[in-house]
Each structure stands twice: as C-alpha cells, then as structure tokens.
C-alpha cells in the first residue's frame, strides 16, 4: 500500500477512496482486490495507473486482503 497506492489514495492524495488506515483498506478491500491484486482467478492490473507492479507483489496484496488485511 505504501509503495504503490498512497501517493494517490491518502488523505493528501487526489483520489478516493482513501487508504490511510487499515480500517479504510478493509472497507475497500473488494475494490482494491478487483483493481490491483492477483489471485487464483485473475491478475488485475488496473491500478496503479500508469505504473507497473510485479505479479508477485500483486499476489501478496491479494493474499493479505483475503486474510482480512491483518495489522
């Protein structure tokens, strides 16, 4: 989240939803998964806009979200 999302999706960033807290990430986990994560059914590459992220990083994001985005 820090390296690939918060430059746009933080309280100071231009885009919504905001992901400044784990609670906000959890509230948007489905949307994040559909736009940026990779899992057994899909590799989503919609976000981050204009940047490439390794599939391994996308898989880590998908696993973290599937586990409930633990602290």
Secondary structure, DSSP 8 states (H G I E B T S, - for coil): -TTTTTTTSSTTSSSSS--SSHHHHHHTHHHHHHHH-B-SS-B----STT----HHHHHHHHHHHHTT---
